[in-house]
Structures are given as structure tokens and as C-alpha cells.
Amino acid sequence: MFAATNDFLRVGNAGTDVSLSLDLSRTNLGPGGGRSDSLTFQFDVWSEPRLPFVRGGTARLTAAYDEFRASMLPAGTGAANSMADVSYGARPLHMRASAHLERRSTKARQLKLLRGVLPVDVLVNERPIVLAEKILEAKGTRKVVGDLEFHVEEAKKENNQFNLQFSVGSKDGNFAGMYYLYNRITVYDTKGNKLNWNSAGSWSSGNRAGVHMTYPLAGKDTTPGKAVFQHWETRRCEIPFTFRDVPLP
């Protein structure tokens, strides 16, 4: 059984979309030593096609206990890892989250209740922003797009290739979807043809991120022209979830 209140997001059914893995660690093998079992509870989350995920946050557990009402919340902060696959600029409609639990009773055979909140960022709007009409002349220029500021650090054509490097800063520190910036940049030549990069890398640190891209050029007549960035507007959503009566391995 499960429950989630967002009308455009839903949490997977505990009977078919939840997997449990059990890792056993013995804290003391001597006389009178105890044993602790570590559990990872995984569940799936879906969104509507118009609101894909761009980031998964860290789940916050508010309750977890077995059929004997023994707490299964992990010691310490009780944090649970949650991940959304945003690799290579993908905007998935599905993500898998995980919650770390502790099995304190060796007799427990059921996770009676698990309740918490999963924060996620979803994409609500996307629009193209022209960073430069003539990218070869844009080195050193800065452009502000909402809470983001772009700085073109290198834009150079040599040896039948074009090298582009820029950094971006965020006033609010929100870098949702920024880990693969190179998939949100499009460079066109002066004839309007899209250039395809053959190597790219990105970095992020603090409230800044950056990218370096290399484009092969088809001869001396190919000249880079306009550079366009796909600006994402995101929304933070918190998905409450409740699972009941899940068998323990």
C-alpha cells in the first residue's frame, strides 16, 4: 500500500515496484556480541510527460517501524539517498529513490510502516536564450539570464576546430540540470547549420559551473556563428510517501 498527494507525481506500488536489499554486518562477534542488519528500501517515482525530473533530492524519513513497533529509522540523521538519472542531459519521467533502514529485531518479518518526504526538482518551462550572435567575437562577454550569469572564457577557431569554454554562476545556488551543461548548448555556423561537438567536459564548484567543448569544422569555409543556451525553469516539489506491510527479506 502506498500514498502520495501530488496530482502530477506518483510513487510506485509497494507490491510491484519496491525492492529490498539486505546487508548484514556484525558489530561484535565475541561473547555477548550484538548484530545489526542494514536495509536499503528502494521505490520508484513517476511524473507526467510535461514535467520531467531534473534532480532528485534526499528523502526525509519521519516514521519507520516493524510489526513489533520497533523503530527502523537509522541512527544519526536518518537521511536516505535519492537519485534521479539526469545523465547526458536526459529529462527522465521516472526515478528511483532509496531509504536506508536498520533492522533492530531479528524476529521482525514485516516493515509495518514507512513514511517520509522526497524532494525533487521538475522542469516546468524551457526556452532558448541566445548567448551570442557572433560567438567568435564573444570572448570575455557576460550575459545574465534570470538568476544565472554566463561568462564566455574562450571562443577560438583553429586547425579546423572550434573551442568553446564558458562558466556560469547562480545567485541562488540552484544548479538543477547543470551537471551536463554541454547538452544544453547549441552552436550554429554562419549559414545556420548546427555544429556537433566531438568532445566536452563540465565542472561545478560552489555556486559556479563551467564547460569546455570542441567542435570539428568541415573545412575553412565553416565559421561558427550563433550560440544558444536552453534555459530551464524548475520547480521544487516535495512528495509525501507512505508504505505499509512490506515483507522483510
C-alpha positions as CSV (number, residue, x, y, z in Angstrom):
1,M,0.0,0.0,0.0
2,F,1.2,3.5,-0.7
3,A,0.1,7.1,-0.7
4,A,1.2,10.3,-2.5
5,T,-0.7,13.6,-2.8
6,N,0.8,15.3,-5.8
7,D,-1.5,15.0,-8.7
8,F,1.3,15.0,-11.3
9,L,3.7,12.8,-9.4
10,R,3.1,9.3,-8.1
11,V,5.1,6.8,-6.0
12,G,5.4,3.2,-7.1
13,N,3.2,0.5,-5.7
14,A,4.8,-1.4,-2.9
15,G,3.7,-4.8,-4.2
16,T,5.4,-4.4,-7.6
17,D,7.8,-1.5,-7.7
18,V,9.6,-1.8,-4.4
19,S,12.8,-3.8,-4.0
20,L,14.6,-4.5,-0.7
21,S,18.2,-5.5,-0.3
22,L,19.6,-6.7,3.0
23,D,23.2,-6.1,4.0
24,L,24.3,-7.9,7.2
25,S,27.1,-6.5,9.4
26,R,28.1,-8.0,12.8
27,T,29.4,-5.3,15.1
28,N,30.8,-7.8,17.7
29,L,31.5,-11.5,17.1
30,G,32.7,-12.1,20.7
31,P,30.7,-13.5,23.6
32,G,27.5,-11.5,24.0
33,G,28.2,-9.5,20.9
34,G,25.3,-7.9,19.0
35,R,24.3,-7.9,15.4
36,S,22.9,-5.1,13.2
37,D,21.2,-5.6,9.9
38,S,21.3,-2.8,7.3
39,L,18.4,-2.5,4.9
40,T,18.0,-0.4,1.7
41,F,14.4,0.2,0.7
42,Q,14.0,1.3,-2.9
43,F,10.9,2.7,-4.6
44,D,10.0,4.3,-7.9
45,V,8.6,7.7,-8.7
46,W,6.9,8.8,-12.0
47,S,6.0,12.2,-13.4
48,E,3.8,13.4,-16.2
49,P,5.5,13.9,-19.6
50,R,5.1,17.7,-19.4
51,L,7.1,17.8,-16.0
52,P,10.2,15.7,-16.3
53,F,12.7,15.3,-13.4
54,V,15.9,17.2,-13.4
55,R,17.1,16.4,-9.9
56,G,16.3,14.0,-7.1
57,G,16.9,15.2,-3.5
58,T,17.5,13.4,-0.2
59,A,14.5,11.7,1.3
60,R,13.5,12.6,4.8
61,L,12.1,9.8,6.9
62,T,9.5,10.6,9.6
63,A,8.5,7.1,10.6
64,A,9.7,3.5,10.1
65,Y,8.9,0.5,12.3
66,D,8.4,-3.2,12.2
67,E,5.4,-5.3,13.4
68,F,6.6,-5.1,16.9
69,R,6.7,-1.3,16.6
70,A,10.5,-1.3,17.0
71,S,11.9,1.7,15.2
72,M,13.8,1.0,11.9
73,L,15.0,4.6,11.5
74,P,18.8,4.6,11.0
75,A,20.9,6.1,13.8
76,G,22.1,9.6,13.4
77,T,20.4,11.9,10.9
78,G,18.2,9.2,9.4
79,A,19.0,10.5,5.9
80,A,18.1,8.4,2.9
81,N,19.7,8.7,-0.5
82,S,17.6,9.5,-3.6
83,M,18.8,9.8,-7.1
84,A,17.4,10.9,-10.5
85,D,19.2,9.9,-13.6
86,V,19.9,13.2,-15.3
87,S,23.0,11.9,-17.1
88,Y,23.8,13.4,-20.5
89,G,21.0,16.0,-20.3
90,A,18.3,13.4,-20.0
91,R,15.0,14.6,-18.5
92,P,13.5,11.3,-17.2
93,L,9.9,10.7,-16.3
94,H,11.0,8.0,-13.8
95,M,13.5,7.9,-11.0
96,R,14.4,5.5,-8.3
97,A,14.8,6.6,-4.7
98,S,16.3,4.7,-1.7
99,A,15.9,4.8,2.0
100,H,18.4,3.3,4.5
101,L,16.9,1.5,7.4
102,E,18.1,-0.5,10.4
103,R,16.6,-3.9,11.3
104,R,16.9,-4.0,15.1
105,S,14.9,-7.1,15.8
106,T,16.0,-10.4,14.3
107,K,12.4,-11.7,14.6
108,A,10.9,-8.9,12.5
109,R,9.4,-10.1,9.3
110,Q,7.5,-7.0,8.2
111,L,8.1,-3.3,7.6
112,K,4.8,-2.2,9.1
113,L,5.1,1.4,8.2
114,L,7.5,3.7,6.3
115,R,6.7,7.3,5.9
116,G,8.6,10.3,4.6
117,V,9.0,13.1,2.1
118,L,11.0,13.0,-1.2
119,P,12.1,16.4,-2.6
120,V,12.5,16.6,-6.4
121,D,13.1,19.3,-9.0
122,V,10.9,19.1,-12.1
123,L,11.2,21.0,-15.4
124,V,8.3,23.4,-15.8
125,N,9.5,25.5,-18.8
126,E,12.3,25.6,-21.3
127,R,13.2,28.4,-23.6
128,P,16.2,29.2,-25.9
129,I,18.5,32.1,-24.9
130,V,20.9,33.5,-27.5
131,L,24.3,33.8,-25.7
132,A,26.0,35.4,-28.7
133,E,25.1,36.1,-32.3
134,K,28.8,36.0,-33.2
135,I,30.4,33.6,-30.8
136,L,33.9,34.1,-32.2
137,E,33.7,37.7,-31.0
138,A,32.2,36.9,-27.6
139,K,35.3,36.1,-25.5
140,G,35.2,37.9,-22.2
141,T,31.5,38.8,-22.5
142,R,28.9,38.2,-19.8
143,K,25.2,37.7,-20.1
144,V,22.6,37.4,-17.3
145,V,19.7,35.0,-17.8
146,G,17.4,35.1,-14.8
147,D,19.5,34.0,-11.8
148,L,22.3,32.8,-14.0
149,E,25.3,34.8,-15.3
150,F,27.3,33.4,-18.2
151,H,30.9,34.3,-18.9
152,V,32.5,33.3,-22.2
153,E,36.1,32.5,-21.4
154,E,37.2,31.1,-24.7
155,A,35.8,31.1,-28.3
156,K,38.5,30.3,-30.8
157,K,38.7,28.7,-34.2
158,E,42.0,26.9,-35.1
159,N,43.1,23.9,-37.0
160,N,39.6,23.1,-38.4
161,Q,38.1,23.0,-35.0
162,F,36.3,25.4,-32.7
163,N,36.9,25.6,-29.0
164,L,34.3,27.0,-26.6
165,Q,34.7,27.4,-22.9
166,F,32.4,29.3,-20.6
167,S,31.3,29.4,-16.9
168,V,28.0,30.1,-15.3
169,G,27.2,31.4,-11.8
170,S,24.0,31.0,-9.9
171,K,22.8,33.7,-7.5
172,D,20.6,31.2,-5.6
173,G,22.9,28.3,-5.9
174,N,20.4,26.2,-7.8
175,F,22.2,24.1,-10.3
176,A,19.4,21.7,-11.2
177,G,20.3,20.1,-14.5
178,M,23.6,21.9,-14.7
179,Y,25.8,18.9,-14.4
180,Y,25.8,18.3,-18.2
181,L,25.7,21.8,-19.5
182,Y,27.1,20.8,-22.8
183,N,23.8,19.2,-23.8
184,R,22.0,22.5,-23.4
185,I,24.3,24.5,-25.7
186,T,23.8,24.6,-29.5
187,V,26.2,26.3,-31.8
188,Y,25.3,27.1,-35.4
189,D,27.6,28.2,-38.2
190,T,27.1,31.4,-40.1
191,K,24.9,29.5,-42.6
192,G,22.5,28.3,-39.9
193,N,23.7,24.7,-39.8
194,K,24.0,23.1,-36.4
195,L,27.6,22.1,-35.3
196,N,28.1,18.9,-33.4
197,W,30.8,18.7,-30.8
198,N,33.1,15.7,-30.6
199,S,34.4,16.3,-27.0
200,A,33.0,18.0,-24.0
201,G,33.6,18.2,-20.3
202,S,31.9,20.1,-17.4
203,W,32.7,21.0,-13.8
204,S,30.9,22.5,-10.8
205,S,32.1,24.0,-7.6
206,G,30.2,26.0,-5.0
207,N,27.8,28.3,-6.9
208,R,29.6,28.1,-10.2
209,A,29.8,25.6,-13.1
210,G,31.6,25.5,-16.4
211,V,32.1,23.6,-19.6
212,H,34.6,23.2,-22.4
213,M,33.5,21.9,-25.8
214,T,35.4,21.2,-29.1
215,Y,33.6,21.2,-32.4
216,P,35.2,19.8,-35.6
217,L,34.7,22.1,-38.6
218,A,34.2,21.0,-42.2
219,G,36.9,23.0,-43.8
220,K,38.0,26.6,-43.7
221,D,34.6,27.8,-45.0
222,T,32.8,26.7,-41.9
223,T,32.6,29.6,-39.4
224,P,30.9,29.4,-36.0
225,G,28.1,31.9,-35.6
226,K,25.3,31.9,-33.1
227,A,25.4,30.2,-29.7
228,V,22.1,29.3,-28.0
229,F,21.5,28.0,-24.4
230,Q,18.4,26.1,-23.4
231,H,17.2,27.8,-20.2
232,W,15.4,25.6,-17.7
233,E,12.8,26.9,-15.2
234,T,12.4,24.3,-12.5
235,R,10.1,23.8,-9.5
236,R,10.8,22.1,-6.2
237,C,8.2,19.6,-5.2
238,E,8.0,17.5,-2.1
239,I,6.4,14.1,-2.5
240,P,5.0,12.6,0.7
241,F,5.1,8.8,0.6
242,T,3.7,6.0,2.9
243,F,4.3,2.3,2.6
244,R,2.7,-0.3,4.8
245,D,3.0,-4.0,5.4
246,V,6.1,-4.7,3.2
247,P,7.6,-8.2,3.8
248,L,11.2,-8.1,5.1
249,P,13.8,-10.5,3.5
